[in-house]
Amino acid sequence: MQTIELVAADLPVSLDEFRLKALAWADTFKIAAYYNPNNIEYPHQGFKHFLAVSDGEAISFPEQGVFEKLRQEMKSKESYLCGYLSYDLKNQIEKLESRHPDNLNFPEILFFRPAIILNFYSTGITISFSPDYNASIIDTILATVTPAARKPESIEIQQKVSKTAYKAAVETIKTRILEGDVYEMNYCMEFFSWQSGIDPLPLYLSLMQESPTPFSGYLKFNGNYLLCASPERYLKKQDKALISQPIKGTKRRGITPEEDQQLKLQLRQDEKELAENMMIVDLVRNDLSRSCTIGSVTVEEMFGVYGFRQVWQMISTVTGELKPENDLVDALKGSFPMGSMTGAPKISAMQIIEELEVTKRGLYSGAFGYITQEQDGDFNVVIRSIQYNSNTGYLSFMVGSAITYDSDPEKEYEECLLKAQAIFNVLK
């Protein structure tokens, strides 16, 4: 690829306006993926800030053996790979199944090779492009109308699981915990709308205003869209280092600075939330140990509390060193799906999830990210996200929480609504 460097002072518009124009320009391509850390400080940093587009086709994956296909594509080192892994790829790792209805109909895995990549920095931009393109890209972007954040006028949001049914499911999970089938489980429910007719990019920009996060993203392919405001990293590989940062523990933000700090302290001292976090950290340590050298998996930070626009989150950081014979695909297979969205023990939790949930998770609680030519990569956890199929008009978002034996069904339901607050704000 040829690369052009642009210094901010040489642009006729601000860097931020150029970025917005580039997003609107990218929306004219068949496939576009945008990764935005929103300038948020985060342990091991958030996503790399870049935009990737292609007018070609996504990579074709077989029905089975998708991880081996991904390894083959990754080792070719032709360019970046951008895309996602859906939650239901669990069925290719363990003897599991997914039987629930799926009204979005996104593919279980999607990756593409960008023809053009724009990297955004505080001082400028670099644009890399294949031989099919040239430097006129810059003029085309500058001529593009700058998009603005905009909420849809009227969308009727329906709830797939009623509050009564949700609370009954939580009680069932608590019974299963008492019976020894599982000791923590992430239970999720869907909100949806038919024939919503949204404009995805302005809605994504609105979501970013409402809830900026370090692992946010925007994906367009074949009329399907992901509008992601994720605060959680699933897995990052940098050289031989692996980093996973599970989130378990949520508290609302306070209205006053005093209340805000009090709520932060409450989260840090909440025995239930601490227990949830510890269980998942143990699970993540075990998952990373499958692909890392013996003794290298460590908990770098335990029970860190970080603030986002609507919530405080308890986040732990687990790191390890990849075995010399292993690669990123081995790390993915050894840890997917992420423990924070399943529960523990993991396989038993996923079996009960299939019993009790009523919507196929698909991309929700999967991972959106990218793989570099150096075979490094970074993937988030697809939560706090809107999915939209423009071909059918179906819009969906899911939300969940970790259920333990100490869970109060009413409080768990309220936590779900709190996590979805930013999405409700931009849709209603």
Secondary structure as GFF3:
##gff-version 3
##sequence-region A 1 428
A	DSSP	beta_strand	2	7	.	.	.	ID=ss1
A	DSSP	three_ten_helix	8	10	.	.	.	ID=ss2
A	DSSP	alpha_helix	15	26	.	.	.	ID=ss3
A	DSSP	beta_strand	31	36	.	.	.	ID=ss4
A	DSSP	beta_strand	50	54	.	.	.	ID=ss5
A	DSSP	alpha_helix	66	75	.	.	.	ID=ss6
A	DSSP	beta_strand	81	85	.	.	.	ID=ss7
A	DSSP	three_ten_helix	87	92	.	.	.	ID=ss8
A	DSSP	beta_strand	109	112	.	.	.	ID=ss9
A	DSSP	beta_strand	116	120	.	.	.	ID=ss10
A	DSSP	beta_strand	124	129	.	.	.	ID=ss11
A	DSSP	alpha_helix	137	142	.	.	.	ID=ss12
A	DSSP	beta_strand	158	159	.	.	.	ID=ss13
A	DSSP	alpha_helix	163	178	.	.	.	ID=ss14
A	DSSP	beta_strand	184	193	.	.	.	ID=ss15
A	DSSP	alpha_helix	200	210	.	.	.	ID=ss16
A	DSSP	beta_strand	215	221	.	.	.	ID=ss17
A	DSSP	beta_strand	224	230	.	.	.	ID=ss18
A	DSSP	beta_strand	233	238	.	.	.	ID=ss19
A	DSSP	beta_strand	241	245	.	.	.	ID=ss20
A	DSSP	beta_strand	247	252	.	.	.	ID=ss21
A	DSSP	alpha_helix	257	269	.	.	.	ID=ss22
A	DSSP	alpha_helix	271	289	.	.	.	ID=ss23
A	DSSP	beta_strand	298	307	.	.	.	ID=ss24
A	DSSP	beta_strand	311	321	.	.	.	ID=ss25
A	DSSP	alpha_helix	328	335	.	.	.	ID=ss26
A	DSSP	three_ten_helix	339	341	.	.	.	ID=ss27
A	DSSP	beta_strand	343	344	.	.	.	ID=ss28
A	DSSP	alpha_helix	346	356	.	.	.	ID=ss29
A	DSSP	beta_strand	367	371	.	.	.	ID=ss30
A	DSSP	beta_strand	377	380	.	.	.	ID=ss31
A	DSSP	beta_strand	385	389	.	.	.	ID=ss32
A	DSSP	beta_strand	394	403	.	.	.	ID=ss33
A	DSSP	alpha_helix	409	419	.	.	.	ID=ss34
A	DSSP	alpha_helix	421	427	.	.	.	ID=ss35
###
